[in-house]
């Protein structure tokens, strides 16, 4: 599998891009494993091929025609007989990753196989948007996606980027390496200030302890 992936990257077989539109046909991918044998029947090597699921392609959209050069048995026997008669030497070659050298005229989009997602171009991303009138809080699984959404919103609305979340709806937000801390200390002080009780003395109980309540 490693050898196959290295060959795919070496040949620049694909370019990682986001899905153009929801209507775009995305061809699936699959690993195909094969055991290659020598002429004596012993195992030569184990091969792995990353292939597109051709059955999910749409004719005249993802492809026009398919072609692969095929040697006829009669031609093989004729050349072998001719070379033998003329005492010519034989050599056999195998083109590595032959199908990677073809050039597509069509634009074909294939989904990455599981486990091969690129951090910059992941298959699936999640973004959560919290909206309170005109205040927005965003979080996403990818910093790239987060910035992309901010840029798109900025193109449509006049936004002020307040940076990392620190204060929202009266809640102070402090982020630590171990987690997050929420506090309403400022909100409490503002309430006390409006009620002219900021300098009021504190008590341990909501009622005076010496008062007696009778039914």
C-alpha positions as CSV (number, residue, x, y, z in Angstrom):
1,X,0.0,0.0,0.0
2,X,2.9,2.3,0.8
3,X,4.5,1.7,-2.6
4,X,1.2,2.4,-4.3
5,X,0.7,5.6,-2.5
6,X,4.2,6.8,-3.2
7,X,3.7,6.0,-6.9
8,X,0.4,8.0,-6.9
9,X,2.1,11.0,-5.4
10,X,5.2,10.7,-7.6
11,X,3.0,10.8,-10.7
12,X,0.9,13.7,-9.5
13,X,-2.1,11.5,-10.1
14,X,-4.6,13.8,-8.4
15,X,-5.0,17.2,-6.8
16,X,-6.9,17.5,-3.5
17,X,-9.8,20.0,-3.9
18,X,-13.0,20.7,-2.1
19,X,-16.2,19.4,-3.7
20,X,-17.3,21.9,-6.4
21,X,-21.0,21.6,-5.7
22,X,-23.5,19.2,-4.1
23,X,-24.6,18.0,-7.6
24,X,-21.1,16.9,-8.5
25,X,-20.7,13.1,-9.0
26,X,-18.1,11.9,-6.5
27,X,-16.6,8.6,-7.5
28,X,-15.8,6.2,-4.7
29,X,-12.4,4.6,-4.2
30,X,-11.4,1.1,-3.0
31,X,-8.3,-0.9,-2.3
32,X,-7.7,-4.1,-4.4
33,X,-5.2,-6.7,-3.2
34,X,-3.6,-9.3,-5.4
35,X,-0.9,-12.0,-5.0
36,X,1.5,-12.0,-7.9
37,X,3.0,-15.4,-8.7
38,X,6.2,-16.4,-10.5
39,X,6.2,-18.8,-13.4
40,X,6.9,-21.7,-11.0
41,X,3.8,-20.8,-8.9
42,X,5.7,-19.3,-6.0
43,X,4.7,-15.9,-4.5
44,X,6.5,-13.1,-6.2
45,X,5.0,-10.2,-4.3
46,X,1.8,-8.9,-2.8
47,X,0.3,-6.0,-4.7
48,X,-2.1,-3.3,-3.6
49,X,-3.9,-1.0,-6.0
50,X,-6.0,2.0,-5.2
51,X,-8.8,2.1,-7.8
52,X,-11.8,4.3,-8.5
53,X,-15.2,2.6,-8.4
54,X,-15.9,2.8,-12.0
55,X,-19.4,1.5,-11.7
56,X,-20.3,4.8,-9.9
57,X,-19.1,6.9,-12.9
58,X,-21.7,8.5,-15.2
59,X,-21.2,7.9,-18.9
60,X,-20.5,11.1,-21.0
61,X,-19.9,12.9,-17.7
62,X,-17.0,11.1,-16.1
63,X,-15.8,9.4,-19.2
64,X,-16.4,9.1,-23.0
65,X,-14.6,5.9,-23.8
66,X,-12.2,3.4,-22.3
67,X,-9.3,1.7,-24.0
68,X,-6.4,-0.5,-23.1
69,X,-4.0,-2.1,-25.7
70,X,-4.6,-5.9,-25.8
71,X,-2.3,-8.3,-27.6
72,X,-4.0,-11.0,-29.6
73,X,-2.8,-14.6,-29.0
74,X,-2.1,-15.1,-32.7
75,X,0.1,-12.1,-32.8
76,X,2.1,-13.4,-29.8
77,X,2.6,-16.8,-31.4
78,X,3.7,-15.2,-34.7
79,X,6.3,-12.9,-33.1
80,X,7.6,-15.8,-30.9
81,X,8.0,-18.0,-34.0
82,X,9.6,-15.2,-36.0
83,X,12.1,-14.3,-33.3
84,X,13.0,-18.0,-32.7
85,X,13.6,-18.5,-36.4
86,X,15.9,-15.4,-36.6
87,X,17.6,-16.3,-33.3
88,X,16.6,-13.0,-31.7
89,X,16.8,-12.6,-27.9
90,X,13.7,-12.2,-25.8
91,X,13.2,-9.7,-23.0
92,X,10.2,-9.1,-20.8
93,X,9.3,-5.8,-19.1
94,X,6.5,-4.6,-16.8
95,X,5.5,-1.0,-16.7
96,X,5.0,0.1,-13.1
97,X,1.7,1.8,-12.4
98,X,0.9,1.9,-16.1
99,X,-2.6,3.3,-15.6
100,X,-1.2,6.3,-13.8
101,X,0.4,7.6,-17.0
102,X,-2.8,8.3,-18.8
103,X,-4.2,11.8,-19.2
104,X,-7.9,12.4,-18.5
105,X,-9.8,14.8,-20.7
106,X,-12.7,14.9,-18.3
107,X,-12.7,16.2,-14.7
108,X,-13.3,13.3,-12.4
109,X,-13.7,13.7,-8.7
110,X,-12.9,10.8,-6.5
111,X,-13.4,10.5,-2.7
112,X,-10.3,9.7,-0.7
113,X,-10.2,6.3,0.9
114,X,-10.6,6.1,4.7
115,X,-7.4,6.9,6.5
116,X,-5.8,9.0,3.8
117,X,-7.4,12.3,4.6
118,X,-5.3,15.3,4.2
119,X,-5.4,17.8,7.2
120,X,-5.7,20.7,4.8
121,X,-8.3,19.0,2.6
122,X,-10.2,16.6,4.8
123,X,-13.2,14.6,3.5
124,X,-15.5,15.7,6.2
125,X,-15.5,18.9,8.3
126,X,-17.9,20.2,10.8
127,X,-18.6,23.8,11.7
128,X,-21.0,25.1,14.3
129,X,-22.5,28.6,14.2
130,X,-24.2,30.1,17.2
131,X,-26.3,33.2,16.5
132,X,-27.8,35.6,19.0
133,X,-29.4,38.5,17.1
134,X,-26.2,40.0,15.6
135,X,-23.6,38.2,17.7
136,X,-21.9,35.1,16.2
137,X,-19.8,32.4,17.8
138,X,-18.1,30.0,15.5
139,X,-16.2,26.7,16.1
140,X,-15.0,24.2,13.6
141,X,-13.0,21.0,13.3
142,X,-10.6,22.7,10.9
143,X,-9.0,26.1,11.2
144,X,-8.9,26.4,7.4
145,X,-12.7,25.9,7.3
146,X,-13.2,28.3,10.1
147,X,-11.3,31.1,8.3
148,X,-13.1,30.2,5.0
149,X,-16.5,30.7,6.6
150,X,-15.4,34.0,8.2
151,X,-14.1,35.2,4.8
152,X,-17.4,34.2,3.1
153,X,-19.5,36.0,5.7
154,X,-17.2,39.1,5.5
155,X,-17.9,39.3,1.7
156,X,-21.6,39.5,2.4
157,X,-21.8,41.4,5.7
158,X,-19.8,44.1,7.4
159,X,-18.2,42.1,10.2
160,X,-15.9,42.9,13.1
161,X,-13.6,40.1,14.0
162,X,-13.3,40.0,17.8
163,X,-10.8,37.3,17.8
164,X,-10.9,34.3,20.1
165,X,-14.1,34.0,22.2
166,X,-13.6,35.8,25.5
167,X,-17.0,37.4,26.4
168,X,-20.4,36.4,25.2
169,X,-23.9,37.1,26.6
170,X,-22.5,38.1,29.9
171,X,-20.3,35.1,30.2
172,X,-16.5,35.4,30.5
173,X,-14.8,32.6,28.6
174,X,-11.2,31.6,29.6
175,X,-9.6,28.7,27.7
176,X,-6.9,26.6,29.3
177,X,-4.9,23.7,28.0
178,X,-6.9,21.4,30.2
179,X,-10.3,22.8,29.3
180,X,-12.5,25.9,29.5
181,X,-13.7,28.1,32.4
182,X,-17.0,30.1,32.3
183,X,-17.6,33.0,34.7
184,X,-20.3,35.6,35.2
185,X,-18.3,37.8,37.7
186,X,-18.5,40.9,35.5
187,X,-22.2,40.3,34.8
188,X,-22.8,40.0,38.6
189,X,-20.9,43.2,39.3
190,X,-23.0,45.0,36.6
191,X,-26.2,43.8,38.2
192,X,-25.1,45.0,41.6
193,X,-24.0,48.4,40.2
194,X,-27.4,48.9,38.6
195,X,-29.1,48.1,42.0
196,X,-26.7,50.4,43.9
197,X,-25.5,47.4,45.9
198,X,-22.0,47.1,44.8
199,X,-20.7,48.2,48.2
200,X,-23.3,46.4,50.2
201,X,-22.1,44.1,53.0
202,X,-22.3,40.4,52.4
203,X,-24.3,38.0,54.5
204,X,-24.2,34.2,54.9
205,X,-28.0,33.7,54.7
206,X,-30.6,35.3,52.5
207,X,-32.7,36.3,55.7
208,X,-31.7,37.8,59.0
209,X,-30.8,34.9,61.3
210,X,-32.5,36.4,64.4
211,X,-35.9,36.8,62.8
212,X,-38.5,34.3,63.7
213,X,-41.0,33.3,61.1
214,X,-44.4,32.0,62.3
215,X,-47.3,30.7,60.2
